[in-house]
Amino acid sequence: MTDSLKADLRKAATHPRMRPWLTVAAELPATLAAHTLWGDSPVAAVGMTIAAGVLTATTWWAGEGTKAPRRLHATLSTAAGTSYLLIGTVTNPLDPALLSTLVIGGAVAAGGWNVRQALRVNPEPGKDGQQGAVETGVLVKALGNAKAALRGAPKVEPNKVTAALQLAGGEITQDELGNRIKHIAGELGTSPTSVRFVPDPDRADRVTMVIVPEDQLKKTVVWPGPGNLGGSITDFIPIGIYEDGEVAGLYFPADEASKRNATHYLAAGMNGSGKSVGITEAVTEVLTKVDVIVWAVDPSKGMQTFAPLLPYLDWAEMTLSGGEAMIDALTLVITARADALGRAGFKNWTREAFAQLGMPYMIVWIEEAAKFFREGTEMEGLVMEARSAGISVIISLQRPSSTSMPTDVREQLGGVLCFGVKGSTTADMALPDDVRDAGARPEAWENRRPGYAYLVAPGIDEERYAMPLRTYYIDDEEIEAALAIAPRPSADPVTAQAAGEAYANRTRYDADTTLTSTDTQPTAQETIVMTKEETAEAEKALLAQQVDREIEAALGADPDDDGFTPDVDADQEIRPAEQVWSFGQPTARPAGEKSTEEATEELLRMLEEYREQDLELVGPKHFQPYGKGSRIGRSRAWVSKKLGELVDEGIHLAETDKGGEYRLLYPEMATT
């Protein structure tokens, strides 16, 4: 017990806050001793006066480089202490007036230093731009001594600490802070994703550090329902919750009032990161608006992704050939829509354009886009020209590397929704450098935190770019319930006509049958209510029909011109043959279809025309449209394959570094 008391007293006596009080207490015995020795000596009085002046001047000199208030406080304290010692020496230190002065004045002086220590913060840079003395260094282990200092008392909120930092000039930059986040998190004892930095746009040597110790996104947040049922696509589209509880969302069309551009989006994330679910929620919100239609393609998980959305998508494809047909049609759609908007005096799509022309905004959602890029499908023109025509494209893939996605396409995607990725290299590809420097670390999640993402997009506060969010959880029943009462806009005549036969014959739902193929202009669809068993059968039928279309596209012909499928009774007897087949004799081609030789000759004829136009590069897009009735009369798949064969021959075409694009050669005819 005694030892503990002694230890406590020793600790209290050595505490920094006790030093001013011990100094005041030492004044009395020091003054008594000096009075006893030199109280009657004039020489000693003169010497003590000079010593007091020198010590006071030394304090002022030693304070150079500190802030002016601190320098003045120290100098006045020194002057007061030495003056009391001098007066007490030449008079009586036990005089009541002198003792009262010591007690009252000493308490004020000691208490003043305690207050200064309690409120002590790092100094602001001087007006001359020079850094003052750093009083409290931070992150010494992670950054090195005195490379960063607090510019004020940290702001402490529930589960959030905000600290304004002053960086030592020439010692460390904002970029280096981002590269040291793992070390900083280790020193602070938090997760790397809980630390981020918000740069000061006006000062490169200032930054705000934000720390969120506890992950508030662990709890799944269920989709609360449409943000504005029956509203406009110009509305804010909510997609989830930020870590501070604010709603996260994005915009698609342009907005002249806020100077916001129309936006394409890159959605990146590894398998299992929740990317498809997150985009599905966003598209569901879009489909609750009155002035937008959605085209979507997913050649990998089509039914798994689109099942609850199918009756509400204006065009959905689940095969490569179907997706290529949609992308090819978009080239013509963009031109037609842009012309119509331009003639009406609109530079961009607006709500007024919809009211005047009846032209809804378009969202084109391309899942597993890497498959199309590997096949040489060209999307550069699509993303470069679509925005002004009132079209936003969502390109979704797992890894936006140069081998999976052309850099020209990547540069046109103004928005990014980055889910968990595999490794920092992929994260660097998906997110801008400044967002990475600010602390965005999607590689820390990988696929262990489905739905976690970073959002970078026009119209979003830049300070939130590096703030994690989590997309809402939404299931098929919620989607169907919301969209069943949502508006059902259809494509305008300009868009439908420009999209051509591929659009007119698209696979779709309508009121009477689950799946139909229609060659009429699009009409408003009715709501479908089906049981789970009916839905399963519909999914099987849709998948079968999509496979048939894939086969037809590969063959380059429609095996059934009239589209009629007769009802067949499996139990009836087989009727006698009405036609005798003669094997070995060539079968007649359907009317209007070119032979392989005729199609090849027409393709070579078109190449010669392009030579006359001095064209250097050609690709499948230069031979549109495809299919029956076109100039070549074959599918895109046939054209792509034939161009590849011509490249192998090395006479008419040569390879380039860009997939799906070839250099046009000029063969010289042999002379005799």
C-alpha positions, 0 to 999 in steps of 0.5 A, a space after each residue: 500500500 505504501 509503495 503504491 502511494 509512493 509510486 502515485 506521488 512520484 508519478 504525479 510529481 513528474 507529470 508535465 502539468 506539475 512542472 509550472 506549479 513546482 516552479 512557483 513553489 520553489 520560488 519561496 525557499 530560493 528567495 529565503 536562501 538568497 535573502 539570507 545570503 545577500 539581503 544586505 549586499 548592494 553588489 549582489 542586488 546589482 548582479 541579480 538584476 543583470 542576471 534577471 535581465 540576461 535570462 529574460 532576453 535569452 528566453 526571448 531569443 530562444 523563442 525565435 521560430 515559435 509562434 508569437 503568443 508562445 514566445 511572449 508568454 514564455 518571456 513574461 513568465 521568465 521576467 515575472 519569476 526573476 523579478 520576484 526573486 530579486 525583490 524578495 532577496 533585497 526585502 523580506 520574502 515573508 512579508 504578507 503582501 509579497 507572499 500574497 503576490 507569490 500565491 496569487 500570481 504564481 497560481 495564475 502563471 502556473 494555471 496559464 501554462 496548464 491551459 496552454 498545454 491542454 489546448 496545444 495544437 500544431 501551428 498553422 503556417 505563417 503568413 509568409 508561407 513558411 511552416 511553423 514549429 511542429 509541436 505534435 507529430 502524427 503517424 511517426 512510424 508510418 511517415 517518419 518524424 515530423 512529416 505531418 502535423 495536426 492543423 487543429 484539434 481532430 473532430 471526433 464523431 460517432 465512429 468517425 474521426 476527421 483530422 486536418 493535417 499539415 504536410 512538411 514542405 518538400 518532405 511528403 506529398 498527398 500521393 505518398 500518403 495514399 501509398 502508405 495507407 497500409 502502414 498508416 492503418 497498421 499504426 492506427 490499428 484499423 483496416 486499410 479501407 477505413 482510412 482515406 485522405 481528402 486533398 485540399 484543392 487550394 493547397 498541396 501541403 494540406 490534407 484531411 485524414 478521415 478514419 472510420 474505425 468500425 465498418 458500418 456497411 457489414 449490415 445488409 441494407 434491403 432495397 427500400 423501394 423506388 426512389 421516385 416511382 413514375 419520375 424522370 431518368 434525370 432524377 437521382 438514381 439511388 443504389 445503396 448506402 455510404 459508410 456514413 449513412 448517406 444515400 449513394 446514387 448516380 445520374 445518367 443524362 446531362 444537366 445544363 443547370 449543373 453543367 453535368 455531362 451525360 455519362 457512360 459507366 464502367 462496372 468492374 468487379 471480380 466474380 462474386 463481388 456483387 457486381 451484377 446484383 448492384 447493376 440490377 438494382 440500379 436498372 430496376 430504379 431506372 425502369 420505374 421512370 416514365 421516360 427511359 427504355 433499357 436494352 440489355 445483353 448478357 451472353 454468359 448468365 443471361 437468364 440468371 441476370 435478366 429473369 425478373 427484368 425480362 418483361 420490362 426490358 425493351 430489348 434483351 439478348 442472351 447470346 453473342 450473336 444477339 448482342 452483336 446484332 444489338 450493338 450493330 443496330 445501335 450504330 444506326 440508332 445513334 445517327 437517327 436519334 442525333 439527327 432527330 434531336 438536332 433538327 428539333 434544336 436539341 444538342 443533348 437529350 432533355 425532358 423537353 426533348 422527350 415531351 416534344 419528340 416522344 423519344 425516351 432516354 436509352 440505357 444500354 447494359 452490356 454484361 460480360 463485355 469482355 466476350 464481345 471485345 475478344 470477338 472484335 466487336 467494335 464499341 468505340 463509335 458507340 461510346 464516343 457518339 451515344 451520349 449526345 443522342 440520349 444514350 448511356 452505356 453500362 459496360 460490365 466486366 471483371 477486369 478492365 485490362 487492355 487485353 479485355 477492353 480497348 483503351 479508347 473505350 475505357 477513356 470514354 467511360 466517365 463513371 466508374 462503379 468499382 466493386 471488389 477486385 483481385 489485386 491492386 493492379 486491377 484496382 489501378 485500372 478501374 479507378 482514377 489515380 487521385 481516387 486511389 491516392 485518396 485511399 480507395 482500396 477495392 482489392 482489400 474486399 475481393 469477393 469477401 464483401 459482396 456489394 461493397 463498391 466505390 462510385 466515381 461519377 459526374 454529379 457526385 461530391 468528389 470527397 465521396 469518391 474514395 468513400 466505400 458504399 454498399 449497394 442495396 440488396 434486392 430480390 426477384 420478388 421485390 423487382 417484380 412487385 415494383 415494376 408491375 406498377 411502374 410505367 411502361 414506355 416504348 421506343 419512339 418510331 425514330 429509334 425503332 425504325 433505325 434499329 431495323 429488322 433485328 429490333 423488330 424480330 427481337 425476343 420479348 414478352 407480351 400479354 398473351 404468350 410468354 415468348 413471341 417473335 414479332 415483326 410489328 412496331 413495338 407497342 406498350 407491353 402489359 403486366 405479366 403475372 405468372 406462377 413459379 412453375 410457369 416462370 421456369 417453363 418460360 425460362 427454358 423456352 426462352 433459352 431454347 429460342 436464343 440457342 436457335 437464333 445463335 445457330 441461325 446466325 452462325 449458318 447465315 440463313 433463316 431456315 424458316 422464311 415464314 416463321 410459322 411453326 405448325 402444331 404436331 401431334 406426336 401420336 398421329 401416323 406419319 403421312 406418306 412422303 410428298 417429295 422424293 429427295 435425290 441425294 447428290 443433287 444440290 438443294 435449292 437455296 431459299 429465295 434471295 439468299 446468295 451463294 458463298 461464291 456470290 457473297 464472297 465476290 460482293 465482299 471483294 467488290 466492296 473492298 475495291 470500292 473502299 480502295 477507291 475511297 482511299 480507306 486505310 482500315 476496314 472492319 465488320 462495321 463497314 459491311 453493314 447491314 447484315 442478313 438476308 436482303 443485304 448487299 452481301 446477304 450473310 450474317 455478321 459472323 460470316 463476314 467476320 470469318 471471311 475477313 479473317 480468311 482474307 487476312 490469312 491469305 495476305 492479299 487483300 487485308 493485313 492484321 493490325 494491333 486492334 481486334 476487329 480492324 484490318 489494314 486494306 491492301 492494294 494488290 497489284 495485278 500480274 502483267 504478262 
